[in-house]
Amino acid sequence: MASRSPRGMRSADLPGEAMTPRRTDRAERLLDLVSLLLGADHPIAWGELVEAFPGDYGQGSRESSLRKWERDKAELVELGIPLQWVPASDTRAGGYVVDRLRYYMRDLDLAPEERAMLSVAGAAALEQPGFPLRGDLAHALNKLLFQSPRGLGEAGGSRLVVHLPSTGAARQAGVLESLGRALASRKAIRLSYRAFGGETTERGVWPYGLAYRRGAWFLVGHCLLRDAVRTFQVERIASLEVNELRPKDADFEVPEGFEVQEVVGREAWEYAVHAPLQVELRLDREVALLARSRFGEGAAIVPLPDGAVRVLLDVSYGEALGREVLRLAPHAELVAPATLRDRVARAAAAIAASHLGSAPLPSTAHPDQGHADEAEAGEAKAGEAKAGEAKAGEAKAGEAKAGEAKAGGAARRSRPAAVPGDLRERLRRALFIIPYAVSHPRCTVEELADAARLTPEQLLAELDFLRMVGRPPFSPADLVDIDVFDGKVEVTLPQGLLRPPSLTPLEAAALDAAASALAVEGGAALALARTKLRSAVPPEGREQFDSVAGRVRVDPGGLDLETARLIDAAIAERRELELTYWTAARGEASRRIVRPLERVLHQGYWYLHAYCCDRRERRLFRLDRAADLVLSERSFVPRPVDDEARFRRDSLYAPDDRTPFATVRIRKGPWAEAEQAARLGANEVIVLDEGGALLRIPAEGEAFVAATVLSLAGEAELLDPPELRERIARFAAATAARHGPP
């Protein structure tokens, strides 16, 4: 083991020669300060600090030394070290102390199901390179799983797989991290934003919240350009600057009662493009079970005698609702008001005409686009592009064949990029590595590296650094005694670093944000776990936690608690389920008997992975397309789990060599952009010289492709295959006739 000369001194070449003070590496000095303060039995006065660190606090003027100490002290507080000044008394001098009871991470007293849900959600969020406060989340998970390094893959006896990919995740990672920091410190930002219509504008924004919904991240904030709250799709942010002036001062206050989910959770037809209208829809028996999932909890749904349903809802973006009616053609009708009904009739007639001949695509511009200003039209459409078209993009995955994937073990796999020169990250890692090695005697280098989210090479470099950490007077007995023998790590002198420090406000808030992915189906157990999470933050940090918690959200996927519990019971008890399922590929519903294996949350949608007794193979069933679930008394024995992580991909559907393709022409405009084409399910995009694009879309399920083309309300034309082109023409003509004059 290495030893060293007294801190602040450098040995001369000859014995007995004078020692001269030297400055200490700041990371080393800050860790030494933690060790010194934790091990002290009395308040450490300023004079003792100068004596312990003469090369740092004893050189130069007193004012400059005090400024350096104030910077170090602020860094320690930011790390969550409960440092405080104790005034002098009759028996002792005044000085600084660390409250040990508040410093050490205490047991959160989590039930197994509570801990499992936090770890599953946290690990899933950490797998994504684009997650706000990702570094804080990693440290929070480390502390949460301190005594359970492998994490827990099962929550409440159910098998859960959570995967939250986002489009352009790697490109967004830096933007999201900056947005998360700006949001936490309430700092104004300036961004260059490309709207759905293609126009780029410079905006000043006060960031109020961030939300992940259906595969995309959204920023909600007060736009200074529009002087109103606006929603921005993060992948459309071309550049971002955070106001660094007065870093400790907030630039704005978040309005009282603000809920980011209420803004981002709106459907496309709820964007404020025009005055609200009350709309009546009729969904035929063939698609009636989609009413709740398509039109949300705010809609009134009335069953009709013939099996159809009547839907009443408020709409402030009629064009978006018209697209949804066309998507369900010919089994949906917009009954009232007449203005929107006429719009659907005209759009359907235009689609029918374009697919009956070879005429150019007609224009389908609508009146309300002229009334909406640039922000409303552009940003509302951006919301529609993700909130509406993400449904279509996932439709083909509704019954895609898939192998099983183990839910456990993910908590330690993801490694946020470690920046060696990042002072704060190095300190946080050190305050975890030493206690972990103490609590897990003779753990291997690989195990400790895995726990700290480092490579073995990075860990060994950190261990070399930690051997130089300790407390004055820095004799060998005062240094951390940490070494590696036969590939195993041993610590015999941890210098007070016995357990990791308490959760910082941002660490707890990051884990709370990840947990929001399971908020609905987690029920009371997860709600209690999140309450305990807040209580683990030291009292002085709870105000900061409260100012961030709830402002970074992951959409919970819309699975109601009753359905989640029913499916979990079927999985745990190995009992068959009966359900009615609407297949997007064929555009029809049928009754199924399935053998549930696990629940999968992917890109904001809940799926059931099960063996389908009718098709005699394993399939995925998207749960917002399932209804009338009944738990059977019939039990089954599942086959061994397939260890391929097929659910942890950006898409759950992958065409093979036998998959047929359709060719779709998109007219010049926003829908022809590559990112929009990908959401429509295109595997290949060819940009046309005259504008627009040709898309190659897998057509294994013809109903899905037809619904996609119809939903674009005349902006797209299917060129081949001919039989699918004829189907679109027929559906569009039927919808036009249904919405025409009586």
VENNORTA-V699544 format. One record per backbone hydrogen bond with DSSP energy under -1.0 kcal/mol. CO is the residue of the C=O (numbers start at 1). NH is the residue of the N-H. Records with the same first field share a line. If there is no record, write none. Layout:
CO = NH + NH
This chain:
6 = 9
14 = 17
25 = 29
26 = 30
27 = 31
28 = 32
29 = 33
30 = 34
31 = 35
32 = 36
33 = 37
34 = 38
35 = 39
44 = 96
45 = 49
46 = 50
47 = 51
48 = 52
49 = 53
53 = 56 + 57
61 = 65
62 = 66
63 = 67
64 = 68
65 = 69
66 = 70
67 = 71
68 = 72
69 = 73
70 = 74
71 = 75
72 = 76
73 = 77
74 = 78
75 = 79
76 = 81
77 = 80
81 = 83
82 = 99
84 = 97
86 = 95
92 = 89
95 = 86
96 = 44
97 = 84
99 = 103
100 = 104
103 = 502
111 = 115
112 = 116
113 = 117
114 = 118
115 = 119
116 = 120
117 = 121
118 = 122
119 = 123
120 = 124
121 = 125
122 = 126
123 = 127
125 = 128
131 = 134
133 = 137
134 = 138
135 = 139
136 = 140
137 = 141
138 = 142
139 = 143
140 = 144
141 = 145
143 = 146
148 = 151
155 = 158
158 = 155
159 = 599
161 = 601
163 = 603
166 = 169
168 = 172
169 = 173
172 = 176
173 = 177
174 = 178
175 = 179
176 = 180
177 = 181
178 = 182
179 = 183
180 = 184
181 = 185
182 = 187
186 = 251
188 = 243
189 = 205
190 = 241
191 = 203
192 = 238
193 = 201
195 = 198
199 = 195
201 = 193
203 = 191
204 = 224
205 = 189
206 = 222
209 = 220
210 = 553
211 = 218
212 = 555
215 = 167
216 = 213
217 = 234
218 = 211
219 = 232
220 = 208 + 209
221 = 230
222 = 206
223 = 227 + 228
228 = 223
230 = 221
232 = 219
233 = 236
234 = 237
236 = 194
239 = 192
241 = 190
246 = 249
255 = 258
260 = 264
261 = 265
263 = 266
267 = 270
268 = 271
269 = 316 + 317
271 = 273
277 = 315
279 = 313
280 = 335 + 336
281 = 311
282 = 333
283 = 309
284 = 287
287 = 290
288 = 291
290 = 294
291 = 295
292 = 296
296 = 299
300 = 312
302 = 310
304 = 307
308 = 304
309 = 283
310 = 302
311 = 281
312 = 300
313 = 279
315 = 277
316 = 273 + 274
317 = 321
318 = 322
319 = 323
320 = 324
321 = 325
322 = 326
323 = 327
324 = 328
326 = 329
328 = 331
331 = 284
333 = 282
336 = 280
337 = 341
338 = 342
339 = 343
340 = 344
341 = 345
342 = 346
343 = 347
344 = 348
345 = 349
346 = 350
347 = 351
348 = 352
349 = 353
350 = 354
351 = 355
366 = 369
367 = 370
368 = 372
373 = 377
374 = 378
375 = 379
376 = 380
377 = 381
378 = 382
379 = 383
380 = 384
381 = 385
382 = 386
383 = 387
384 = 388 + 389
386 = 390
389 = 393
390 = 394
391 = 395
394 = 397
395 = 398
419 = 422
422 = 426
423 = 427
424 = 428
425 = 429
426 = 430
427 = 431
429 = 432 + 433
430 = 434
432 = 436
433 = 437
434 = 438
435 = 439
436 = 440
440 = 443
443 = 489
444 = 448
445 = 449
446 = 450
447 = 451
448 = 452
449 = 454
455 = 459
456 = 460
457 = 461
458 = 462
459 = 463
460 = 464
461 = 465
462 = 466
463 = 467
465 = 468
466 = 469
469 = 480
471 = 474
475 = 478
478 = 471
480 = 482
481 = 492
483 = 490
485 = 488
487 = 445
488 = 485
490 = 483
494 = 497
496 = 498
500 = 105
504 = 508
505 = 509
506 = 510
507 = 511
508 = 512
509 = 513
510 = 514
511 = 515
512 = 516
514 = 517
515 = 518
516 = 519
518 = 522
520 = 523
522 = 526
523 = 527
524 = 528
525 = 529
526 = 530
527 = 531
528 = 532
529 = 533
530 = 534
531 = 535
532 = 536
534 = 537
538 = 541
539 = 542
541 = 545
542 = 546
543 = 547
545 = 548 + 549
548 = 551
551 = 210
553 = 212
560 = 564
561 = 565
562 = 566
563 = 567
564 = 568
565 = 569
566 = 570
567 = 571
568 = 572
569 = 573
570 = 575
574 = 636
576 = 632
577 = 594
578 = 630
579 = 592
580 = 627
581 = 590
583 = 587 + 588
585 = 703
588 = 583
590 = 581
592 = 579
593 = 613
594 = 577
595 = 611
598 = 609
599 = 161
600 = 607
601 = 163
602 = 605
605 = 602
606 = 623
607 = 600
608 = 621
609 = 597 + 598
610 = 619
611 = 595
612 = 616 + 617
617 = 612
619 = 610
621 = 608
622 = 625
623 = 626
625 = 582
627 = 580
630 = 578
634 = 576
644 = 646
656 = 659
660 = 699
662 = 697
663 = 719 + 720
664 = 695
665 = 717
666 = 693
669 = 672
670 = 673
673 = 677
674 = 678
675 = 679
676 = 680
677 = 682
678 = 681
684 = 696
686 = 694
688 = 691
692 = 688
693 = 666
694 = 686
695 = 664
696 = 683 + 684
697 = 662
701 = 705
702 = 706
703 = 707
704 = 708
705 = 709
706 = 710
707 = 711
709 = 712
710 = 713
712 = 715
715 = 667
717 = 665
720 = 663
721 = 725
722 = 726
723 = 727
724 = 728
725 = 729
726 = 730
727 = 731
728 = 732
729 = 733
730 = 734
731 = 735
732 = 736
733 = 737
734 = 738
735 = 739
